[in-house]
Protein backbone atom coordinates (compact mmCIF):
# COMPACT_ATOMS: atom_id res chain seq x y z
CA UNK A 1 0.00 0.00 0.00
CA UNK A 2 1.23 3.48 -0.88
CA UNK A 3 2.06 5.59 2.19
CA UNK A 4 0.78 9.19 2.49
CA UNK A 5 4.33 10.52 2.05
CA UNK A 6 4.86 8.43 -1.09
CA UNK A 7 1.52 9.60 -2.50
CA UNK A 8 2.42 13.24 -1.83
CA UNK A 9 5.83 12.87 -3.44
CA UNK A 10 4.42 11.18 -6.55
CA UNK A 11 1.68 13.79 -7.00
CA UNK A 12 4.01 16.74 -6.49
CA UNK A 13 6.62 15.32 -8.86
CA UNK A 14 4.13 14.49 -11.61
CA UNK A 15 2.27 17.80 -11.50
CA UNK A 16 5.34 19.99 -11.14
CA UNK A 17 6.63 18.30 -14.29
CA UNK A 18 3.25 18.68 -16.01
CA UNK A 19 3.08 22.41 -15.29
CA UNK A 20 4.61 23.22 -18.68
CA UNK A 21 1.46 21.92 -20.41
CA UNK A 22 -1.15 22.02 -17.62
CA UNK A 23 -2.78 25.17 -19.01
CA UNK A 24 -2.56 24.19 -22.68
CA UNK A 25 -5.87 24.66 -24.57
CA UNK A 26 -6.10 20.90 -25.07
CA UNK A 27 -6.61 20.54 -21.29
CA UNK A 28 -9.67 22.77 -21.07
CA UNK A 29 -11.49 20.28 -18.84
CA UNK A 30 -9.69 21.75 -15.79
CA UNK A 31 -11.35 25.14 -16.20
CA UNK A 32 -14.65 23.61 -17.31
CA UNK A 33 -15.14 21.43 -14.24
CA UNK A 34 -13.55 23.94 -11.87
CA UNK A 35 -16.03 26.63 -12.85
CA UNK A 36 -18.94 24.19 -12.85
CA UNK A 37 -18.07 23.23 -9.27
CA UNK A 38 -18.10 26.87 -8.16
CA UNK A 39 -21.36 27.48 -10.03
CA UNK A 40 -23.01 24.77 -7.93
CA UNK A 41 -21.85 26.25 -4.62
CA UNK A 42 -23.78 29.51 -4.86
CA UNK A 43 -21.04 31.51 -3.15
CA UNK A 44 -22.02 34.87 -1.69
CA UNK A 45 -20.01 38.11 -1.70
CA UNK A 46 -17.75 38.29 1.33
CA UNK A 47 -17.43 34.51 1.79
CA UNK A 48 -14.18 32.83 2.87
CA UNK A 49 -13.22 29.87 0.66
CA UNK A 50 -10.53 27.21 0.96
CA UNK A 51 -9.60 25.54 -2.33
CA UNK A 52 -7.52 22.38 -1.95
CA UNK A 53 -5.51 20.73 -4.73
CA UNK A 54 -6.07 24.03 -6.49
CA UNK A 55 -3.66 23.42 -9.37
CA UNK A 56 -3.37 26.53 -11.51
CA UNK A 57 -6.61 28.00 -10.16
CA UNK A 58 -9.42 26.37 -12.16
CA UNK A 59 -11.82 26.61 -9.21
CA UNK A 60 -10.01 29.10 -6.95
CA UNK A 61 -10.04 31.94 -9.48
CA UNK A 62 -13.78 31.82 -10.28
CA UNK A 63 -14.40 31.51 -6.53
CA UNK A 64 -12.44 34.72 -5.93
CA UNK A 65 -14.49 36.47 -8.61
CA UNK A 66 -17.72 35.31 -6.94
CA UNK A 67 -16.88 36.33 -3.36
CA UNK A 68 -15.67 39.76 -4.45
CA UNK A 69 -13.21 42.14 -2.78
CA UNK A 70 -14.73 41.61 0.68
CA UNK A 71 -14.27 37.85 0.43
CA UNK A 72 -11.14 35.74 0.51
CA UNK A 73 -9.90 32.56 -1.21
CA UNK A 74 -6.97 30.46 -0.06
CA UNK A 75 -5.67 27.99 -2.65
CA UNK A 76 -3.38 25.15 -1.55
CA UNK A 77 -1.54 22.58 -3.65
CA UNK A 78 1.52 20.34 -3.40
CA UNK A 79 2.88 21.46 -6.80
CA UNK A 80 4.59 24.84 -6.47
CA UNK A 81 4.98 25.22 -10.24
CA UNK A 82 1.20 25.01 -10.67
CA UNK A 83 0.74 27.66 -7.99
CA UNK A 84 3.14 29.92 -9.87
CA UNK A 85 0.78 29.69 -12.86
CA UNK A 86 -2.21 30.41 -10.59
CA UNK A 87 -0.60 33.50 -9.06
CA UNK A 88 0.18 34.88 -12.52
CA UNK A 89 -3.42 34.39 -13.65
CA UNK A 90 -4.77 36.02 -10.49
CA UNK A 91 -2.53 39.04 -11.04
CA UNK A 92 -3.59 39.28 -14.69
CA UNK A 93 -7.26 39.34 -13.60
CA UNK A 94 -6.56 41.94 -10.93
CA UNK A 95 -7.68 39.66 -8.10
CA UNK A 96 -6.31 40.82 -4.75
CA UNK A 97 -8.55 38.65 -2.56
CA UNK A 98 -6.75 35.37 -3.22
CA UNK A 99 -3.61 33.72 -1.88
CA UNK A 100 -1.86 30.53 -2.99
CA UNK A 101 0.29 28.38 -0.70
CA UNK A 102 2.15 25.10 -1.00
CA UNK A 103 0.70 22.61 1.45
CA UNK A 104 -0.73 19.22 2.33
CA UNK A 105 -4.49 18.82 2.83
CA UNK A 106 -3.89 16.48 5.78
CA UNK A 107 -1.58 18.91 7.59
CA UNK A 108 -2.98 22.39 7.02
CA UNK A 109 -2.70 23.77 10.54
CA UNK A 110 -5.85 25.84 10.01
CA UNK A 111 -8.43 26.47 12.74
CA UNK A 112 -11.70 24.57 12.73
CA UNK A 113 -14.85 26.10 11.22
CA UNK A 114 -12.87 28.89 9.55
CA UNK A 115 -14.32 28.78 6.01
CA UNK A 116 -17.74 29.29 4.49
CA UNK A 117 -16.84 26.81 1.76
CA UNK A 118 -14.14 24.19 1.30
CA UNK A 119 -13.56 22.96 -2.26
CA UNK A 120 -11.55 20.03 -3.61
CA UNK A 121 -11.74 19.42 -7.37
CA UNK A 122 -10.02 16.27 -8.70
CA UNK A 123 -7.82 15.97 -5.63
CA UNK A 124 -9.40 13.88 -2.89
CA UNK A 125 -8.18 10.63 -4.49
CA UNK A 126 -4.51 11.58 -4.17
CA UNK A 127 -4.75 10.74 -0.47
CA UNK A 128 -4.60 6.99 0.25
CA UNK A 129 -7.19 7.37 3.04
CA UNK A 130 -9.84 9.51 1.36
CA UNK A 131 -12.20 9.31 4.35
CA UNK A 132 -9.48 10.80 6.55
CA UNK A 133 -9.12 13.68 4.10
CA UNK A 134 -12.89 14.26 4.10
CA UNK A 135 -12.89 14.45 7.91
CA UNK A 136 -10.17 17.10 7.83
CA UNK A 137 -11.92 19.16 5.15
CA UNK A 138 -15.25 18.89 6.97
CA UNK A 139 -13.58 20.12 10.17
CA UNK A 140 -12.70 23.37 8.44
CA UNK A 141 -16.26 24.14 7.29
CA UNK A 142 -18.18 26.51 9.55
CA UNK A 143 -21.77 25.65 10.61
CA UNK A 144 -24.03 26.51 7.70
CA UNK A 145 -21.12 26.29 5.28
CA UNK A 146 -20.52 23.87 2.42
CA UNK A 147 -18.02 21.25 1.32
CA UNK A 148 -17.68 20.58 -2.42
CA UNK A 149 -15.83 17.54 -3.73
CA UNK A 150 -15.56 16.86 -7.46
CA UNK A 151 -14.18 13.61 -8.83
CA UNK A 152 -13.98 11.81 -12.16
CA UNK A 153 -16.88 9.68 -13.34
CA UNK A 154 -16.89 6.29 -15.04
CA UNK A 155 -14.60 5.50 -17.97
CA UNK A 156 -12.17 8.32 -17.21
CA UNK A 157 -10.47 9.53 -20.42
CA UNK A 158 -11.59 6.47 -22.36
CA UNK A 159 -10.79 5.16 -24.88
CA UNK A 160 -7.38 6.85 -24.61
CA UNK A 161 -6.71 5.85 -20.99
CA UNK A 162 -6.83 2.08 -21.63
CA UNK A 163 -4.78 2.44 -24.80
CA UNK A 164 -2.15 4.45 -22.93
CA UNK A 165 -1.73 1.87 -20.19
CA UNK A 166 -1.77 -1.03 -22.65
CA UNK A 167 1.09 0.55 -24.59
CA UNK A 168 3.02 1.30 -21.39
CA UNK A 169 2.61 -2.33 -20.35
CA UNK A 170 3.99 -3.52 -23.69
CA UNK A 171 7.12 -1.37 -23.29
CA UNK A 172 7.64 -1.19 -19.50
CA UNK A 173 5.38 -3.67 -17.69
CA UNK A 174 6.86 -2.58 -14.35
CA UNK A 175 5.20 0.83 -14.81
CA UNK A 176 1.77 -0.52 -15.70
CA UNK A 177 -0.99 0.84 -13.47
CA UNK A 178 -3.86 -1.60 -13.12
CA UNK A 179 -6.31 0.79 -11.49
CA UNK A 180 -6.99 4.48 -10.90
CA UNK A 181 -7.30 5.80 -7.34
CA UNK A 182 -10.72 7.29 -8.09
CA UNK A 183 -12.19 3.98 -9.29
CA UNK A 184 -14.05 3.36 -6.03
CA UNK A 185 -15.71 6.81 -6.08
CA UNK A 186 -16.56 7.06 -9.78
CA UNK A 187 -20.30 6.63 -9.23
CA UNK A 188 -22.75 8.12 -6.74
CA UNK A 189 -22.93 4.95 -4.62
CA UNK A 190 -19.17 4.74 -4.12
CA UNK A 191 -18.79 8.47 -3.58
CA UNK A 192 -21.63 8.57 -1.06
CA UNK A 193 -20.13 5.61 0.83
CA UNK A 194 -16.74 7.31 1.03
CA UNK A 195 -18.32 10.54 2.30
CA UNK A 196 -20.25 8.60 4.94
CA UNK A 197 -17.02 6.94 6.06
CA UNK A 198 -15.63 10.45 6.46
CA UNK A 199 -18.57 11.52 8.63
CA UNK A 200 -20.85 13.11 6.03
CA UNK A 201 -24.24 11.39 5.97
CA UNK A 202 -26.08 13.75 3.66
CA UNK A 203 -24.80 15.21 0.40
CA UNK A 204 -26.23 16.19 -2.96
CA UNK A 205 -24.42 14.32 -5.72
CA UNK A 206 -24.82 15.16 -9.39
CA UNK A 207 -23.22 13.41 -12.35
CA UNK A 208 -22.43 15.42 -15.45
CA UNK A 209 -21.76 13.50 -18.64
CA UNK A 210 -19.11 15.28 -20.65
CA UNK A 211 -17.00 14.31 -23.65
CA UNK A 212 -13.84 16.32 -24.10
CA UNK A 213 -13.11 16.89 -27.81
CA UNK A 214 -9.84 16.01 -29.52
CA UNK A 215 -9.07 18.04 -32.63
CA UNK A 216 -6.59 15.30 -33.53
CA UNK A 217 -5.10 12.25 -31.80
CA UNK A 218 -1.99 14.36 -31.13
CA UNK A 219 -4.05 16.35 -28.62
CA UNK A 220 -4.10 13.26 -26.44
CA UNK A 221 -0.32 13.25 -26.01
CA UNK A 222 -0.43 16.91 -24.93
CA UNK A 223 -3.12 15.97 -22.38
CA UNK A 224 -1.11 12.99 -21.12
CA UNK A 225 2.00 15.12 -20.63
CA UNK A 226 -0.04 17.91 -18.99
CA UNK A 227 -1.61 15.85 -16.21
CA UNK A 228 -0.93 12.88 -13.94
CA UNK A 229 0.27 10.55 -16.71
CA UNK A 230 3.39 12.73 -16.81
CA UNK A 231 4.71 10.92 -13.74
CA UNK A 232 4.81 7.68 -15.73
CA UNK A 233 5.97 9.22 -19.00
CA UNK A 234 9.00 10.82 -17.35
CA UNK A 235 10.09 7.42 -16.01
CA UNK A 236 10.38 6.14 -19.59
CA UNK A 237 13.55 6.60 -21.63
CA UNK A 238 13.26 8.87 -24.66
CA UNK A 239 13.16 5.80 -26.90
CA UNK A 240 10.44 4.22 -24.75
CA UNK A 241 8.45 7.46 -24.76
CA UNK A 242 8.55 7.53 -28.55
CA UNK A 243 7.36 3.92 -28.74
CA UNK A 244 4.48 4.55 -26.32
CA UNK A 245 3.49 7.77 -28.06
CA UNK A 246 3.43 6.32 -31.56
CA UNK A 247 1.65 3.14 -30.52
CA UNK A 248 -0.93 5.05 -28.47
CA UNK A 249 -1.64 7.67 -31.12
CA UNK A 250 -1.66 5.07 -33.88
CA UNK A 251 -4.45 3.17 -32.14
CA UNK A 252 -6.42 6.41 -31.66
CA UNK A 253 -6.06 7.19 -35.37
CA UNK A 254 -7.20 3.71 -36.32
CA UNK A 255 -10.27 4.10 -34.15
CA UNK A 256 -10.91 7.63 -35.49
CA UNK A 257 -11.25 8.83 -31.90
CA UNK A 258 -12.47 12.44 -31.72
CA UNK A 259 -13.12 12.76 -27.98
CA UNK A 260 -12.41 11.31 -24.57
CA UNK A 261 -14.74 10.67 -21.66
CA UNK A 262 -14.39 13.38 -19.01
CA UNK A 263 -17.57 13.05 -16.96
CA UNK A 264 -17.52 14.24 -13.35
CA UNK A 265 -19.39 13.79 -10.10
CA UNK A 266 -20.10 16.88 -7.99
CA UNK A 267 -20.83 16.31 -4.29
CA UNK A 268 -21.97 19.18 -2.08
CA UNK A 269 -22.66 18.81 1.65
CA UNK A 270 -24.03 21.50 3.94
CA UNK A 271 -22.88 21.53 7.56
CA UNK A 272 -25.80 21.89 9.92
CA UNK A 273 -25.77 24.90 12.23
Phi, psi and omega in degrees: 000139180288132178280160177304320180294320178295318180298317179298315182297316181297315181295314181297317180297313182297315187278333170296319178293322183283353184300333181294339180236000187303324181260014177297148181304330181295342182255039184294350180294334177302305182294323181300306184284330176297313180291323179296325177297313180295322177303322183284343183280333182063046181297144180255153175304138179091355182288153174256127186233135172250124181245112184259147187057049191284347178058228180262019171101019185301325177253329182295319182292312175296330176296317179297323177295322182289317185281345174073181186296338178273352177263183181208139177234130174247118179255132182230136179207157177282336187264103183298326181292328175291322179294328175299318176297318182297316180298320179296320179291322178297317179296320179297326180273357180072028181271118180251004183255026184222143179224142178240133180228149171281132181186173183247128184296341179267357182215061186274332181065028180259147181291151180297152174053042185254003181226144176285333178211139173240130188235137174218105182255119178054047181220338186298331184280357176282347179264125181306320178257089184295325180297322177299318179296319179299318179300320180292317179295318181296325178301329185275350181276131178285159174303131184089351180272182187229148171246129178240123176236125179243133180222167181286147176272194182295151174060041181311121176057020176285149006274359187292326183300308181298320180296320179300309184290329176295320180288325175298316181298325181289335182260315181223080183302337180290343180260000182294135180249112186281348181208162174256146184295340181269003184303324185277357176234029183267010169220169187295327180294311180295319180294317180296321179295319179295318178298318179297321178297330178271006175099007180252110185270334182233129178204145172272128180236126179236137176256130176246117176283130185209129176250122181271122185287148171244120177292330176204162177304332180299333177303326182298321181292326174297317179298314182300320181280348181256010177216205190297336178299339183302327179300323177282315182303318183288348175274350177274149172291166179300321178295317179294322177300317180296319179296315180295316181300309184293321178294314181298310182291327177298318178293323177294322178293318179300321181276359181051046182285127182240007179191160178235150181288125180221041179291156182221155172249132179248120177247129178230125179241139178254129180277124184293143180289000000 
